[in-house]
Amino acid sequence: LVHGSLARAGKVKSQTPKVEKQEKKKTPKGRAKKRILYNRRFVNVTTLPGGKRRM
């Protein structure tokens, strides 16, 4: 039960241009990461018009 021939397998991936991974600052792990998430979600809460909380 295969949709389309297997000759075209991996067509899109081979077409996409290769982009190198960028150097970036390491993200905190474990407890420190959870702390940042908590601050982002509950401490500096941004509300949209209509009282909706932005996710």
Secondary structure, DSSP 8 states (H G I E B T S, - for coil): --SS-GGGTTHHHHHS-------------THHHHHHHHIIIIIS--EETTTEE--
